[in-house]
Amino acid sequence: MNDRYIKRIARGILFTYLLILIYWMFLGFSRSQSEFYSYNLVPFSTLKNYFFYFSHYPFMIWAINIIGNVAVFAPFGLLIPIAYKKFMHLGSFLTLFILGITTLELLQFVTRMGSLDVDDIILNTVGALIGFIVIKVFLRFRAY
């Protein structure tokens, strides 16, 4: 399989995954427009609540918000560097990802179809970084 074919497949999967994610973020999980704007601009405050008051939250709420926000964004770390070589470097990848996820969080806030939560941005970025590290390690070993 040549690189051009792999990039084309990665771009197709990336585009499809992005559309699914946007659907989940704005319409999935029976979302409806909130009457109020919801936001958290204090880093780690939501995470701190989940960890310090673990017994106050049902496991599914904790799992979806912590594990889900990391796992769902790992594919971006895998696919973006493969699909677009210029994002194979950590700095350019992080710049693109953080701008993109912040834009989506702001859109959730403005449309009131979710909340703007800096902890979501942090967790999403951790997930994307995990994917990025996995692909970098894989490509390094493939070269040997």
Order of alpha helices (4+ residues) and beta strands (2+ residues): alpha-beta-alpha-alpha-alpha-alpha-beta-alpha
